[in-house]
């Protein structure tokens, strides 16, 4: 899974579950926050893969990092 795919997954989850929070955060800040979460998730996936786990399992194990609500404000 690429960072772009992870960002897309985060934004889709936020759109479905947290539309008001996304609106108050703004499109640009939502993208910035989603990219940061995607980077952390990808690093965790890469670490897991070094231990012998395949890509799909690494995603399953690491997605808890990014499947969280958006911050309430840009400063959170």
N, C-alpha and C positions, 0 to 999 in steps of 0.2 A: 504494500500500500504506500503510495507516494504522499508527501506532505500535502499536496493539492487535494488528494482524495480525502485525507484526514480533515483538512479545513472544510471541505464540502460536507463531510459527515457532521462536523460540529455545527456548522451554520444551519443545516437542515434540522438537526435536533433542536437547536435554539429557536428556530422559526416555529416549529410545532409546539414546543413546550413553554417557551419564554418570549412570546412576541412583544409584550409590553416592555420587558427589560431591554430587548434589542432596540426597540424604538427610542427609548430614553438614552441608550448608549450611543446610538448613531451608527450608520453603515461603516464608516471608516474605522471607528474604534472597535466595532465588532470584528472586523477583518483582522485588525492588529492583534486583538486578544485571541482569536481563533488560530492565527498563525503561530503565536507564542505557545499555545497549548499543543498544536500539531508538532512543533519542533521538540518539545519535551517528550511527547508520546513517541515520536520517531526515534529519539535517542534511547528511550527505554526499550523499544522494539529491537533496535540494533544490539543493545546489550544482551537482551534475551537470546537473540539469534547467535551471538558468540558462544553461548552456552549450549548450542545444539538444537534450539527450538526453531521450527519452520516459521515462515512469514505469517501464515494464517493464525497459528497458535500464539505467536508473538503479539499480533493485533488483539486477539481475544484477551490475552493477559494484560496488555498495556492500555487498552481503551478506557479503563477507569480514570486515567489521568485527564483525558480530554472530555469525557462525557459528563460535564459538570455545568451548572448554571453559569450564564455570563456574569461578570462582575456588575454590581449595582451601579457603579460609576467608573469612569476611566481611571480613577486613582486607586481603586480596590485591587 
